[in-house]
Amino acid sequence: MKTTRWTAALTGTAAALAMATAVPATAAPDPLGRFHHQRLTWKPCTLGPGDEIGTELDKAGARCAGVTVPLDYTRPDGRTITVAISRLAASGPRIGTMILNGGGPGPALDMPPYMRGIMGEAGTRYDLVAMDPRSLGRSTPVDCGWPAGTWIKGAGVTRRSYGRAAAFAKDLAARCARTNAGMLPHISTRNIARDMDVVRSALGERKVSYNGASYGTVLGQVYASMFPGRLDRVVLDSSQDLFTWGPRTLVGVEQANERGLAGWAAWTAERDAEYRLGDTRTAVLATVHRILKASGRAPLAVGRHRLDDTMVPLVLFTALDTDEDAARANLAASVRVLADAAAGRPARPTPQLDEQLTYLLTGAEGRDASGQAAIICGDGAAPRDPALYWRDVQRTRHAAPMFGPVSHNIGPCAFWPTRPAEPPTRAVGPLPALMVAATGDTRTIYERNEVVHRQLRGSRMITLPANVHAPYQRGYPNTCVMTTVNGYLLTGRLPGRDLTCPPEPGQLS
């Protein structure tokens, strides 16, 4: 299901926001002038002991600054917030500034050193700038005190399980209503794009280049629509279309994840002597579904953690974003532990599984989860009737038994205390971007990349036959992808046509 379409003309708040976005046709005073022309103070990035992100940035030679932006762009003289940015200056002949976003939505401040390594020779030619989006990381974070690192759950195998998932989602929204009511109306991708344009101007740049993956492609498209002509070279890695972006963006990805699970099962069956999960793909999948059913009867005891049937699919879902052997081996080891737990045997998690369950089941990363949800709920309205979600879950169980109840499940946006302040962006127009898309992507499925490609006139798309999300930014081992993208970043010349990069030996599932 697509997010709610807005059909009314812009009035009131939305009209004021549109005025804040528009480029004045005359020499009228810029209402955002004090933000556009602010002087940035660059400092070391480390905030104190234990700040691993700051330490790594400083070690790489990056510097950090805070950029002042309006909380509400319709009231630029009102309350302000701070957006945190990092910059790793060019060390070779400078091409320009490139803004980075790695998706999520999540913090991005740590990206410049990593991306410099991914970009090869082009990495030293740009000032690499990363921005924590408002509500996340160091950019006036929304912290609702959530008890888990994700707002995503499965609906479980019974109506009672679904009731628990719905109560969980309702509690998450209520926590944000109690603690961050003043911030929530102003958190959206459109406002993050406005913040990004303030960053561009404060850096003294007429144009910036942009490199975004996953949600970062949403931000890139929204920015291009709101501020046409201000982007130079653009890379969109695993693109999400603007029509299905929003609170129900996972609807439609379930089949890709079922196929990803089947591919992993075939890989695991070939290694049955090591993992003992089944010697055929069918047998491995049967083991996985037995685990799910057992968790529906009683939570599985895995070390200090307890997993019910709303969470077991998440262990699989979060591990199916690449077909690389190391990731598949980690998942097979995790499922081996879950199989022991489902059989009533002592189950001690591997270090990787313990880290994953700590993220999924505790509040250690809850701050970023609530900031992420604030953006998604601010970008589009969600249906409010819990019965609608349950009907959708039931309809999809046969075709997608493991992941249909995840993609169609209810989330906190169904109970969110505020409504989106303005219509979502749908149209972009011409944008000569270089896109990278994998045919087996389980997050931004290939069909959505095709939609974006058709919408962005002048774009070129690299297709990679692989089961991987964000192959370029991930550094997925494919020479064709990496050399094509980095060649474009060096020269600014797009390929003359769309192209398909063959997989490296042993990669195609």
C-alpha positions in Angstrom: 0.0 0.0 0.0 1.3 3.4 -0.9 1.4 6.3 1.6 -1.4 8.7 1.7 -1.6 11.0 -1.4 -2.1 14.7 -0.8 -4.4 16.3 -3.3 -5.3 19.7 -1.7 -3.6 22.9 -2.8 -0.9 24.2 -0.6 -2.4 26.4 2.1 -1.4 27.6 5.5 1.7 25.9 6.9 2.4 24.0 3.7 2.3 27.2 1.7 4.7 28.9 4.1 7.1 26.0 3.8 7.0 26.2 0.0 7.9 29.9 0.3 10.8 29.0 2.5 12.1 26.6 -0.2 11.6 28.8 -3.2 14.4 30.8 -4.7 13.4 34.5 -4.7 13.0 36.0 -8.2 14.0 39.4 -7.0 16.6 40.9 -4.7 14.2 40.7 -1.7 16.0 40.0 1.6 16.7 36.3 2.2 14.6 35.3 5.2 17.2 32.6 5.9 20.2 34.9 5.3 21.6 34.6 8.8 21.7 30.9 8.4 23.0 30.8 4.9 25.9 33.1 5.7 26.8 31.9 9.2 30.5 31.4 10.0 31.3 27.8 10.9 33.7 27.0 13.7 35.7 23.8 12.9 36.8 21.8 15.9 38.1 18.3 16.8 35.3 15.8 16.5 36.0 13.9 19.8 33.5 14.9 22.4 35.0 13.0 25.4 36.3 9.7 26.6 34.7 6.7 24.8 33.7 8.7 21.8 34.7 6.2 19.1 33.2 8.1 16.2 34.9 11.3 17.1 38.2 9.6 17.7 38.2 7.9 14.3 37.3 11.1 12.6 40.1 13.0 14.3 42.5 10.2 13.5 41.6 10.6 9.8 42.1 14.3 9.9 38.5 15.3 9.8 37.0 18.3 11.6 33.5 18.9 12.9 31.2 21.8 13.2 27.7 22.7 14.3 25.4 24.4 11.8 22.5 26.5 13.1 19.1 26.0 11.4 15.5 26.9 12.2 13.5 24.3 13.9 10.5 25.6 11.9 11.3 27.0 8.5 8.1 28.9 8.5 9.3 30.8 11.5 13.0 31.5 10.8 13.2 34.0 13.7 12.0 31.3 16.1 13.7 28.5 17.9 16.9 27.1 16.3 18.5 23.7 16.5 22.0 22.5 15.7 22.9 20.1 12.9 26.3 18.4 13.3 28.6 18.0 10.3 32.0 16.5 9.7 34.4 17.3 6.9 37.5 15.5 5.6 39.2 18.0 3.3 40.5 17.1 -0.1 44.2 16.2 -0.2 44.6 16.2 -4.0 43.5 18.6 -6.7 40.1 19.6 -5.5 36.9 18.9 -7.5 34.5 20.2 -4.9 32.4 19.3 -1.9 30.5 16.0 -1.7 27.7 15.4 0.9 27.3 11.8 2.1 24.4 9.9 3.4 24.4 6.2 4.2 20.7 5.6 4.6 18.6 4.4 7.6 17.6 7.1 8.2 20.5 7.1 10.6 23.5 9.2 11.7 26.1 9.8 9.0 28.8 11.8 10.7 31.3 9.0 10.7 31.2 8.4 6.9 34.0 10.5 5.4 37.0 8.4 6.3 35.3 5.2 5.2 34.0 6.7 1.9 37.4 8.1 1.1 38.6 4.5 1.0 35.7 3.3 -1.1 36.1 6.1 -3.7 39.6 5.2 -4.7 41.5 8.1 -6.5 38.4 10.2 -6.4 38.3 10.1 -2.6 41.1 12.6 -2.2 39.7 15.0 -4.7 36.6 16.0 -2.7 35.9 17.7 0.6 33.8 14.9 2.0 31.1 16.2 4.3 28.6 14.2 6.3 25.6 15.4 8.2 23.7 13.8 11.0 20.1 14.4 10.0 18.0 16.4 12.4 16.6 14.1 15.2 19.6 11.8 14.9 23.1 11.4 16.3 24.5 14.8 17.3 21.8 16.8 15.4 19.4 17.7 18.2 18.5 14.0 18.7 15.0 12.8 19.5 15.4 10.4 22.4 12.0 8.8 23.4 13.5 6.3 25.8 12.6 3.4 23.6 13.3 -0.1 25.0 14.6 -1.5 21.7 16.9 -0.6 18.9 14.2 -1.0 16.3 10.6 -0.2 15.9 10.1 -3.1 13.4 8.6 -6.3 14.5 6.8 -9.3 12.9 3.2 -9.8 13.6 3.9 -13.3 15.0 2.0 -16.5 14.2 -1.2 -15.8 16.3 -3.6 -12.9 16.9 -2.3 -12.8 20.4 1.2 -12.2 19.1 -0.1 -9.5 16.8 -1.7 -7.9 19.9 1.7 -7.7 21.6 3.2 -6.2 18.5 0.5 -3.5 18.3 0.8 -2.7 22.0 4.6 -2.3 21.5 4.1 0.1 18.6 1.5 2.1 20.6 3.8 2.4 23.6 6.7 3.6 21.4 4.5 6.4 20.0 3.3 7.4 23.4 6.8 7.7 24.7 7.7 10.1 21.9 4.5 12.1 22.6 5.5 12.5 26.2 9.1 13.5 25.7 9.5 15.2 22.3 6.1 16.7 21.3 7.7 20.1 20.4 10.2 18.5 18.0 8.0 16.0 16.2 6.1 18.3 13.9 9.3 19.6 12.4 11.1 16.4 11.6 10.8 15.3 8.0 13.0 14.6 5.0 11.9 17.9 3.4 13.2 19.8 6.5 16.4 17.7 6.4 16.8 18.8 2.7 16.4 22.4 3.8 19.1 21.8 6.5 21.3 20.3 3.8 20.9 23.5 1.7 21.8 25.6 4.7 24.9 23.5 5.1 25.8 24.0 1.4 25.5 27.7 1.7 27.4 27.9 5.0 30.2 26.0 3.3 30.3 28.7 0.6 29.4 26.3 -2.2 27.2 27.2 -5.2 26.8 23.5 -5.9 27.6 20.3 -4.1 28.0 16.7 -5.3 26.0 14.0 -3.4 26.5 10.4 -2.7 23.6 8.6 -1.0 22.5 5.0 -0.4 19.1 3.6 0.5 17.3 6.3 2.5 20.1 8.6 1.3 18.6 8.3 -2.2 15.3 9.6 -0.9 17.0 12.6 0.6 18.9 13.2 -2.6 15.8 13.1 -4.7 13.9 15.4 -2.3 16.8 17.8 -2.3 17.0 17.8 -6.1 13.3 18.5 -6.3 13.3 21.4 -3.8 16.6 23.0 -4.8 17.0 22.3 -8.5 20.4 23.2 -10.1 22.3 22.9 -6.8 23.7 19.4 -7.3 26.8 18.5 -9.4 27.8 14.9 -9.5 25.2 12.5 -8.0 25.5 8.8 -7.0 22.3 7.0 -5.9 23.1 3.6 -4.5 20.1 1.2 -4.1 17.3 3.7 -4.8 14.0 4.0 -3.0 11.2 5.6 -5.0 9.2 8.5 -3.5 5.9 6.9 -4.2 6.3 4.0 -1.8 8.5 5.8 0.7 6.8 6.3 4.1 5.5 4.4 7.1 4.6 1.4 5.0 7.7 1.3 2.8 8.4 -2.3 3.7 5.2 -3.4 2.0 6.3 -5.1 -1.2 9.8 -6.2 -0.1 8.6 -9.5 1.4 9.1 -11.6 -1.7 12.6 -10.4 -2.2 13.4 -11.4 1.3 11.8 -14.8 0.9 14.0 -15.3 -2.1 17.0 -14.1 -0.2 16.2 -16.6 2.6 15.9 -19.4 0.1 19.3 -18.5 -1.4 20.9 -18.5 2.0 19.2 -21.9 2.7 20.7 -23.4 -0.4 24.2 -22.1 0.6 23.7 -23.5 4.1 22.5 -26.9 2.9 25.8 -27.3 1.0 27.6 -26.9 4.4 25.3 -29.2 6.4 28.3 -31.0 8.0 29.2 -27.7 9.7 25.8 -26.2 10.6 23.5 -29.3 10.8 20.4 -27.4 9.7 19.5 -29.7 6.7 21.2 -31.0 3.6 18.7 -29.5 1.1 17.3 -26.0 0.7 13.9 -27.4 1.6 15.2 -29.0 4.8 16.9 -25.8 5.9 13.8 -23.8 5.4 11.8 -26.3 7.3 14.2 -25.9 10.2 13.7 -22.2 10.1 10.0 -22.4 10.2 10.1 -24.9 13.1 12.1 -22.3 15.0 9.4 -19.7 14.3 6.6 -22.0 15.4 8.4 -22.9 18.6 9.0 -19.2 19.4 5.2 -18.8 19.0 4.6 -21.3 21.7 7.1 -19.9 24.2 9.9 -17.4 23.9 13.3 -19.0 23.0 16.0 -18.7 25.7 19.2 -17.6 24.0 21.7 -16.8 26.7 20.4 -13.7 28.5 17.9 -13.0 25.7 14.3 -14.1 25.1 12.9 -14.2 21.5 9.3 -14.6 20.7 7.7 -15.1 17.3 7.6 -11.3 16.6 11.4 -11.1 16.8 12.7 -14.4 15.2 11.9 -13.1 11.7 13.9 -9.9 12.5 17.1 -12.0 13.2 16.7 -13.3 9.6 15.6 -10.0 8.0 18.5 -8.0 9.3 21.0 -10.5 8.0 19.7 -10.9 4.4 21.0 -7.6 3.0 24.0 -9.3 1.3 24.9 -12.7 -0.3 28.6 -12.5 0.8 29.9 -15.7 2.4 30.8 -14.1 5.7 27.3 -12.8 6.3 25.8 -16.1 5.3 28.1 -17.9 7.7 27.1 -15.6 10.5 23.4 -16.2 9.9 23.9 -19.9 9.7 25.7 -19.9 13.0 22.9 -17.8 14.5 20.2 -20.1 13.2 22.1 -23.1 14.6 21.8 -21.5 18.1 18.1 -20.7 17.6 17.5 -24.3 16.5 19.1 -25.5 19.8 16.9 -23.1 21.7 13.8 -24.3 19.9 14.6 -27.9 20.8 15.0 -27.0 24.5 18.8 -27.4 24.4 21.1 -24.9 26.1 21.7 -22.1 23.5 24.6 -19.8 23.9 24.7 -17.0 21.3 27.7 -16.3 19.1 29.3 -12.9 19.7 27.6 -11.7 16.5 24.2 -13.0 17.5 24.6 -11.5 21.0 25.4 -8.1 19.5 22.4 -8.4 17.2 20.0 -9.4 20.0 21.3 -6.6 22.2 20.4 -4.2 19.4 17.0 -5.7 18.7 15.9 -6.4 22.3 17.4 -3.6 24.5 17.4 0.1 24.6 21.1 0.4 23.9 20.4 1.9 20.4 16.9 3.2 21.1 17.7 6.8 20.6 18.5 6.4 17.0 15.5 4.2 16.5 13.1 6.9 17.7 14.8 9.5 15.6 14.5 7.3 12.6 10.8 6.7 13.2 10.2 10.5 13.7 11.5 11.1 10.1 9.5 8.3 8.6 6.3 9.2 10.4 6.9 12.9 9.5 7.1 12.0 5.8 3.7 10.4 5.4 0.6 9.5 7.3 -0.1 5.9 8.2 -3.4 4.1 8.5 -4.7 4.3 12.0 -6.9 1.1 12.2 -5.0 -1.9 13.7 -7.5 -4.3 12.1 -6.3 -3.2 8.7 -2.8 -4.3 9.4 -3.9 -7.7 10.7 -6.0 -8.3 7.6 -3.0 -7.4 5.4 -0.8 -9.8 7.5 -3.2 -12.7 7.1 -3.6 -12.1 3.3 0.2 -12.3 2.8 1.1 -15.3 5.0 0.7 -17.9 2.3 2.9 -16.2 -0.3 5.4 -14.9 2.2 5.1 -16.9 5.4 8.2 -15.5 7.1 8.4 -11.9 6.0 4.9 -10.9 5.0 4.0 -10.6 8.7 7.0 -8.2 9.0 6.5 -6.0 6.0 2.7 -5.6 6.6 2.8 -5.3 10.4 1.7 -2.3 12.3 4.3 0.3 13.5 4.4 3.4 15.7 3.4 5.7 12.9 -0.1 4.2 13.2 -0.3 5.9 16.7 2.0 8.9 16.0 0.9 12.0 17.9 1.5 14.4 15.0 0.5 14.4 11.3 2.9 15.4 8.5 3.2 19.1 8.2 3.2 19.2 4.4 2.6 17.0 1.4 5.4 14.6 0.6 7.6 15.1 -2.4 6.7 12.9 -5.4 8.2 14.5 -8.5 11.9 15.3 -9.1 12.4 16.0 -12.8 15.7 15.9 -14.7 18.6 14.7 -12.6 21.7 13.2 -14.5 22.6 10.9 -11.6 24.5 7.6 -11.7 22.4 4.9 -10.1 23.6 1.5 -8.8 20.9 -1.3 -8.4 21.2 -5.0 -7.5 18.6 -7.4 -8.9 18.3 -9.3 -5.5 18.2 -6.2 -3.2 16.0 -7.1 -0.2 15.6 -3.5 1.0 15.1 -1.2 -2.0 13.9 -3.8 -4.4 15.1 -3.7 -8.0 11.6 -2.6 -9.3 11.8 0.5 -7.1 15.2 1.4 -8.6 13.6 1.1 -12.1 10.8 3.6 -11.0 13.4 6.1 -9.9 15.4 5.6 -13.1 12.4 6.4 -15.2 11.6 9.4 -13.2 15.1 11.0 -13.2 15.5 12.1 -16.8 19.1 11.9 -17.8 20.1 9.3 -15.2 22.1 6.2 -16.0 21.8 2.9 -14.1 24.3 0.2 -13.4 22.6 -3.2 -12.8 24.4 -5.8 -10.7 23.0 -9.4 -10.7 23.5 -10.0 -7.0 21.6 -10.2 -3.7 23.0 -7.2 -2.0 21.8 -3.8 -0.7 23.8 -0.6 -1.3 26.6 -2.4 -3.2 28.7 0.7 -3.9 28.8 2.1 -0.4 29.1 -1.3 1.1 32.2 -1.9 -0.9 30.7 -5.1 -2.4 33.5 -6.8 -4.3 32.7 -6.0 -7.9 35.4 -4.3 -10.0 33.0 -3.1 -12.7 30.7 -1.3 -10.2 33.5 0.3 -8.3 35.6 1.5 -11.3 32.5 2.8 -13.2 31.2 4.8 -10.2 34.6 6.2 -9.2 35.5 7.0 -12.8 32.3 9.1 -13.0 33.2 10.9 -9.7 36.6 11.7 -11.2 35.5 12.9 -14.6 31.9 13.9 -14.2 31.1 11.9 -17.3 28.2 9.4 -17.1 28.3 6.2 -19.0 26.8 6.6 -22.5 24.1 4.0 -21.7 22.8 1.9 -18.9 25.0 -1.1 -18.3 25.0 -4.5 -16.5 28.1 -5.4 -14.4 28.7 -9.1 -14.4 29.1 -10.7 -10.9 32.6 -11.7 -9.8 33.2 -15.5 -9.9 31.2 -17.3 -7.2 28.9 -14.4 -6.4 25.7 -15.1 -8.4 23.2 -17.0 -6.3 
